[in-house]
Amino acid sequence: MHIEFRHLRTIKAIHDTGGLARAADTLNITQSALSHQIKGIEDQAGVELFVRRSKPLKLSAAGKRLLKAAETILPQVAALEAEFEGLVAGSSGRLHIAIECHACFEWLFPVLEAFRKAWPDVDVDIRPGLAFDAMPALRKEEVDLVVSSDPEDLPGTDFTPLFDYEPVFVAAAGHPLAQKDFIEAIDFRSENLITYPVDRARLDIFSQLLTPAKVEPASIRQVELTAVILLLVASNRGVAVLPDWVVQQVRYNSDYVTKPLTKTGLTRRLYAATRDGDTSLPFMAHLIRLAKQEAVKMQRGAAA
């Protein structure tokens, strides 16, 4: 027996309208064509779908089984069609984000809150990119966007600039290094450096300053939360290097100071890495725009 979607729509239309004439109007076909279609289904199945000579037209036991299938399958097909239409129109889809910047959660959450309201049909998830190799995951379509400060020349991958920031040295106000105009790599040799629990290759202080200078701190303490790092620094338990906007956003007290790294300072840039075929998707483009706008607000607030 060969059942088509039109057969399911037919059986449901007849049941819903109670007669062939009204069902034919609903389906936009002639009553003769509808009767011929019903006969074809019955011939294939070898059973009658309707109780003949009943008014209104009633389904037989076999017809009720087919109706049940129609009521289950047709909504699923309609939902699938709507989903595909949304994908084509760019109004729905999947947006799984990996973050290679440990401090970026505080910046990204307001972005995602605004995004959620604008794109309720997009499935959003966040994966800490520090726990796995985010860029290979992007190429394998395991994630859809990577927030990174390390652009690479990768085929099929776009790196869209988001905002610039400055990694700054943070120390207690009474710390001897707090009196210097700027901090150099050599200054860390006698210090307890407090960092996020991240591989040192992904920390600005190592990748941009200490590793090139072949300098090792006296000790390293890893702490998960920015607020705790700042509390430890203010208590003179160590020093840290954090993005300037992070320090200014979560400033709890005046017991610590910030200083530039090197005489000229260091500047880093965050990027949104996406597959080149996804960058222009309406919801992807909107997320990137929201991310840039939130960065501007964040930096304006820090400067105020």
N, C-alpha and C positions, 0 to 999 in steps of 0.2 A: 504494500500500500504506500502510495506516494502522497504525502500531505505537504501542502505549501502554506505560506503565511496567509495567502488570500483565502484559503479554505477556512483557516481559523477565524479570520476577520468576518467571513460570511456567516459562520455558525453563531458567532457572538452577535452580529447585527440582527439576525433573525430572532434570536432569543430576546434581545433588548427591545426590539420594536414590536414583536408579536405577530408579524406577518411578512409575506414575501414582498408585497408591493412597497411597504414602508422601508423594508431592509434594502430593496433595490435602489430606492431613492437615496438612502444613506450612503450606499456604496457607489452611487453614481453609475449604475449599470441598468440594463433593461431587466424586467421581471423574467422574460424568456431566458436571457443569459444566466440569470441567477438560478432558475430551475434546472437548466442544463448543467450548471456547475454542481448543484446538489446531487443530481443523478450520477454524475461522473464519480463523485466521492463515494456514493453508496455502491456503485458497481465495483469500485476498487476494493472497498471494505467487505462487501458481501453482506452488509446489514443495512437496515433502514435507520436513518438519523432522526426521523420525525414520525410522530403518530399521525397517520393520515386521517382526514375528515374530522380533525379536532379544531375547535375555534375557542381562543386563539390557538395558532399552531404550537404544538407541544413537542418537546424533544423526547426521543426514545431513550432507553438506557444507554445505548451506544452514543447517541447524540449528546447526552449529559457528560459522558466521559470526554468527548471531544471538546465540549464547552469548557470543562474544567482545565483541560490542557491549554485552550485558548486564553483563559483568564490568568493562567500562570505565565505563559510564554510571551504573549503580546506586550504586557507591561515591561518585561525585561528587554524585549526588542526595542520598544519605544525609548527606554532609558539609555540603551546602548547607542541608538541613533542620536539622541540628544547630547550624549557625551562626546560622540565623534564630531557633531556639529560645533560643540564648544571648543574642541581641540583645534578644528579648522579655523574657527573664528578667534582663537587665542584667549577665550574667556575661562577656560578650565585647563587642568593639567596637573603636573607634579612639580614641586619645587623643594627638593631636598638639598640642604645647605651644609657644607663642611667649613669649619672655621679654623684656620691655622694661626689665628691671633687670639691668645688666651684672654686678653683684656677686652676683646671686642663684644662679648656678650652684652655688656651694659649699654653699648651703643646700638647693637642690633635689635634688641627687644622692642624699643619704641617703633623702629622701622617695621617690624613684623606685625605689630599691633595695628598700625595704619594700613598695612598691606592686607591683613585679614579682613578688615571691613570693606575694602575695595574689591577683593577677589575671593569671595567666600567659597567658590567652587574649586579653588586650587589647593591641593593637598600639600601642606607645608610641614617640614620636619627639619631638625637641626642635629647634625652629628659633629662632635668635636674632632676636627681634622687632625688634631695633634695625636690622636690615638691610632691613626692609620695613615697610609699614603693617599692623601686626598686627590692629587692630580691624576694618578692612574685610575682612581675610582671615578673621577669625572669622565675620563675617556671611555671607561667601561659602562657608563651610564648608571652607575650605582648612586651617584649624587649628581646634582644639576648645576650647582654654583659653589665655587670655592672662594672664600675670603682669604686673600694671601698678600704678603708683602714681597714675595719673590717671584716676579714674572719670569716665564720661561718661553723659549721659542719652540712652541709645540704645534705641529700641524693640526688644523681643525679646532684650535682653541683661541678664544679671544680674551684679552686681559683689559678690562675697562677700568680706568683710574677712578677711585672713589674720593680719597682725600689724602693730604699730606699731614704728617705729624713729626714731632721731634722727641726722640728718646732723651729723657733728662735724668740726671743724678739726683737722688733723694737721700737726705741725711738729717739727723736730729739737729735742731738749731744750735746746740752746744758742741757738735762734733767738730774736730779740728779742720776737716775738709770743707766745712760750711763757710769758712772764711775765704776760700779761694774764689777767683772769678770764674774759673772753669776747671773741669776735672779731666785728667789724662789717664791713659791706661795704667801707667806706673803707680798711680795713687791707689789702685785696688789691691796691690800685693799684700798689704797688711790688714785688709778688711774682710769682715764676714758679709758676703754678698747674699742678699735674700732675693730669691727669684720664684717664678711660677714653676710648678713641677713639669717642666718641658725639656726636651732634649736641647742641649746648649746651642746646637746649630740653628735652632729656630728662635733663639733669643737675641735681640738686637745688641745687647751688651757684649755678647761673645762674637757674633758674626760680623759686627761693624767695628769693634774696638779691641777687645782682649785677644781673640784668636789671631788676628793679623799682627798684633804687637807681641805675641807669644808671652802673654802675661797671665798668670794664674792667681786668683784671689786666695787669701789665707784659708778661707773656708766658704762653703756654700750651704745655705739653708733653703729648702724648698717649701713654699707656702701656697695654698690653693687660692685664697681670697685676697683681693686687692686691699680691702679694708684692714685685714689682719697684717698684711705687709706694712702698711702705713703706721699701724699701731706699734709694731715692733721697731720700725725705724724711729718713730717719735720717742720710744723708750730707750733709744741708743743701743738696741740689740744688734744692729747691723745697718748696712746701707743697701739701696736698691736702685735700679734703673727702670723707669716706667714711661709710657707715652705721656707727653705733656698734658693731653686732654683728659687722661684718666686721673692724674693727680689733681687737676683743677676741678674736675667734676665731683670727686668724692672727698674733698678737703674737709676733714673733721675738726682740725685744730691748727694752731700756728706753731706747733712744737717741732716742725720739720721745715726744711728749706729745699729748694730745687736749684740746680746749677747745670749749665750746658756741658755737654761732653765735647772736649777739645775746644780750641780757641774760636773756631768758626761754627761750632755746633754740628749736629748730625740731623739730616732730614730723611725721613722714610716715607713711602707711599703705599697705601693699601689699594688693592685691586679686587675686582670681581671677575673671577675666571669662569667662563662659560663655553660650552660647545658652540662653534660659530653658527650652527644651524638654529640654535636656541636664543641667541643674543637679542634678536629682533622680535621675539614673541612679545605680544602686548604686555602680559603680566610680568615677564622678565624685565622688559625695559622699564616698567613702572617701578618695580622693586629697586632697580639700580638708581632710578631718579629719586625715590624716597630716601635711599641710603645716603646719597649726596646731600639732599636737603637736611637730613638729620645731622649730618656732619657739620654743615654750616651753622645750624642752630646751636649745636654743642660747642663749637669753637667761639661763637659770638657770646654764649653764656659764660665761657671760661674767661673771655677778655673783659667782660663787664665788671 
